[in-house]
Amino acid sequence: MLPVSRRANDVDGEELHGLLREVVEALAPIDRTPCSPGERQAAEWLAARLSSVGGVDVALEDETSWGTFPPTSTGLGLLAVIAAALALSGRRLAGGLLAAATIAGIVDEAQNGPRILRRIVRRARSTVNVIARSGDQGDGDGHSTLVVLAHHDAPQTGVIFGQGLQRRLHELAPKVIERGHTSLPQWWVGLAGPLCTIASAVARRRGYARAGLALGVLAAVAVADVWRSRTVPGANDNLSGVAALVALAELLRQRPIPGLRILLVSCGAEESLQDGVRGFVARHRHELVPQRTAFVNLETVGSPHLAMLEGEGPVWMELYRGPWLRDRLAALASRLEIPLQRGFRARASTDSVIPSRAGYPTATFFSLTDWRTLANYHLPSDVPENLDYGTVADATRLVYELARTLAEPLGAREPTPASAPPP
């Protein structure tokens, strides 16, 4: 049985909640659109706040980004419409080829590919990551490393993020909604149009092209609506995770964990589809040995029910590396009597996919409402007063306790059959 620190278990009172509120309420009023002056302002505030914690070394690191994703996605939607129109006009080969190119572009964007399209058509910009180091920082001495991720940029809203339908379905058939553990694949709507156009070119049936045209218009209008909409305060997505980083720094100051190197990393441009974390992993991979490094991502942890992802994939699903890490967190949650739901898979992308692909054991905490959505996700109502600070505090306590167990000598750790961590 995993041992649990009573002192960590007791850190759930007014002091922790007040600290979390301080961070969220300070940053929520700032327009934190990816690559904007507001995103940098938030990063600088966070760096100063973390620097005020004794024993924490903080750095700001600029990385390349290409801005928000809706402009590129809107362009791809329009290409899908043109492809369908070509097929309807009898130019099936041209329509099919353009549809295939559109599919390649959507997959490149949504599934975190090499980003060929945005590098060609978008202007390179800059985002900023905040890196705070705590604990034993010796290199090459056999210390384990825990990287805790969050992101300080905020998303834009749009009609597609409305939760009324799912909330109504929960009221009508709660058991059906509760059985769902994978979110709806929104990016498939963008893929459906060009796929219909290709089917029209192959089968020589105009009906498929008409469907491709309708679906292409629908997808383009939906993402254009996001493009024109404002950036929300992002208290849950993802100031909840940022606040937990600051709380962890304070906990580590009060109760240091010898023998473990800890990096508290708040990335920029997550909402641009993971530009910030790509830069972080590329820049720091030389010092992060996969056999001795674990990543925990705190992504939207301010809804009522804490949960953990097993994998993600907007187009196809990718399970995270290192199931032993998620098993350990689930065991710790049980010992701390923190309710934690498991078995979920996301059809959106998070910063977790980048370290997981690089070979690092990865876990992602998120949170849910009763109707199986992220509270106020990408909505103007994502404000500090709607945050469940108890869930944020639970996530903070769990990560602190994980850090404590990772610092123990290997022989003192409880083994996890079939998924034990590498030595």
Protein Blocks (a to p, Z undefined) as FASTA:
>chain_A
ZZddfklmmmocfklmmmmmmmmmmmmmpccbehiaklmmmmmmmmmmmmmpghiacddd
ddddebjfklmmmmmmmmmmmmmmmmmnopamlmmmmmmmmmmmmmmmmnopnhlmmmmm
pccdddddddddedjfbehilpacddddddfbdcdddfklpcklmmmmmmmmmmlmmmpc
bdcdfklmmmmmmmmmmmmmmnopaklmmmmmmmmmmmmmmmmmmmmpccdeklmlomkm
mmmmmmmmmmmmmmccehiacdddddehklnoomlmmmmmmmmmmmmcfklcccdddehi
abfbdcddfbdcfkbccddehkllmmmmmmmmmmnopacdehiacfbdcfklmmmmnopa
cdddddddfkopaehihiaklcfklpcfklmmmmmmmmmmmmmmmmpcfklpccdehiac
cZZ
